[in-house]
Amino acid sequence: MAGEGLAFAGVSLEQYAGVTAAVVEEIPLADVLAQEQIEPASWASAEPKWAQTLAESPDLMLVYAQKRRVAEDALGRSISPLDDDPGSWAAMLAALSVADDLAAVLKPMGLRATDVGRVGRAWNKKAAADPEVTRALSEAAAKPAPAPKVKVEPTKLKPFPWSPKRAAASAGDAARAAASTGAEGDDLLTPIEGSLPVEVDVDLYAALAVALHLLPAERAAILPLCGLDEPMFAALAARWRAKLQADPDLNAELSVKTTDHREALRRMLAGAPAQIAGR
């Protein structure tokens, strides 16, 4: 796996993803460094080196996006009624689908793009496991409703699957912990029910689109990481366009996740040397 065993000042790619994800969730840097047993001086040394390395390595950038997704899921918080009510979730997506400014919808509700990404991944997982959930979401989407009022739990620092105490757990406990946070593995090429992950995972497709947009010179290196060449990508993009045109809620979900990935990668590039960050 790309990045396995690589570290700067003792900080691994997983830890870099976890710390940066926590900071976006407004968790104090000192708190997350203490949880991950990273010395502040080590972080100060590692952060710019990881930013530079990721900016120069499209394969690592996509792995970073996946690791960050796992970290975001580990930091999940309760958002009622979006977590459990398909009608409320469908109404939220409908509101986002017509919004010119996503932040203008989310911020007054106390939500972040990462919250929408987490809730969306949870609903996608429920729908994949239970056809009744898919039916309920479809029925709710067909009945327009205003965006719901939400009750948002404060963000709390929680261990990541790779955090020191969790990493020391038994193999069985670690596997259950990863599953509970929504970890879905890091392999971009292993088929999911006969399809490449980027063909069925809207989050991964958003990450790919952002990487191609921010690093156009690396296009020839990025596409094969997802099992694609140019003709395959053109066909993939056409299929996604068709799905998005037919499903406004999916389109809204993609917009939020694209914004989330774009801001995360821009923050990362901003930490790289000027000649890289200015690409």
C-alpha positions, 0 to 999 in steps of 0.5 A, a space after each residue: 500500500 502506498 505510504 505504508 511505513 513512511 513517516 516524518 519525525 515519527 508521524 505516519 500518514 495515518 496520524 497526519 490524516 487524523 490530526 488534520 481531520 481533528 483540527 478541521 473539527 475545531 479540536 485543539 491541536 494540543 489535545 489530538 497530539 496528546 492522544 496520538 502521542 506526538 510531540 509538538 516539535 515532531 508535529 511542527 517538523 512533520 506537517 510541512 514535510 507531509 504536505 510537500 510529499 503529498 503534493 508531489 505524490 498523487 498516489 499518496 494524496 488519494 490514500 490520504 483522502 481515504 485515511 482522512 475519511 476514516 478519521 472523520 468518521 471516527 470523530 462522528 457526532 450525533 445529529 438528530 434527526 438526520 442520523 435516523 430519519 430518512 425524511 429529514 436526510 432527504 430534506 437536507 439533501 434537497 435543501 443543499 441541491 438548490 443552494 448557491 452557497 452550501 455554507 449558507 445552509 450548513 453554518 446556521 444549523 451548526 453543521 460542517 461539510 464533514 458532518 454531511 459527508 459522515 451522515 451520507 456515508 452512514 445512509 449509503 451503508 444502511 441502504 446497501 445492506 437493506 433494500 427497505 432503507 433504499 425504498 424509504 429514502 426514495 419515497 422521502 425524496 419524492 415528497 419535498 420538505 423544508 430542511 429540518 431543525 437539527 440538534 447537533 452534539 458537540 464534537 469530541 475527540 475520540 481515538 482513531 483506528 490507528 491511535 496508540 491505545 486502539 492499535 494495541 488492542 487485539 486483532 478482533 477488537 481493532 477490526 471491530 473498531 475500524 468497522 464502527 468508524 466506517 473504515 472501508 479499506 484503502 485499496 482503490 482497485 479491489 472491485 466492489 460487486 464487480 465494479 471499481 470503487 470509484 464507479 460506486 463510491 461517490 466520496 471517492 469519485 469526488 476525491 478523484 475529481 478534486 485531485 484531477 482539478 488541483 493537480 492537472 499536470 499529474 493526470 496521467 499518474 492519478 487515473 491509473 491509481 483508480 484503475 482508469 485510463 483516459 477512455 475509461 475515465 471519460 465513460 465513468 464521468 458520463 455515467 456519473 453525470 447521468 446518475 447525478 442528473 437523474 438524482 438531485 439528492 446524489 448531486 447535492 451529496 457530491 457537491 458537499 463531498 467535493 467541497 470537503 475534499 477540495 478544502 482539505 487538499 487546498 489546506 494541505 497544498 497551502 502547507 507545501 513549498 510555494 512552488 508546489 502550492 502554487 500549481 
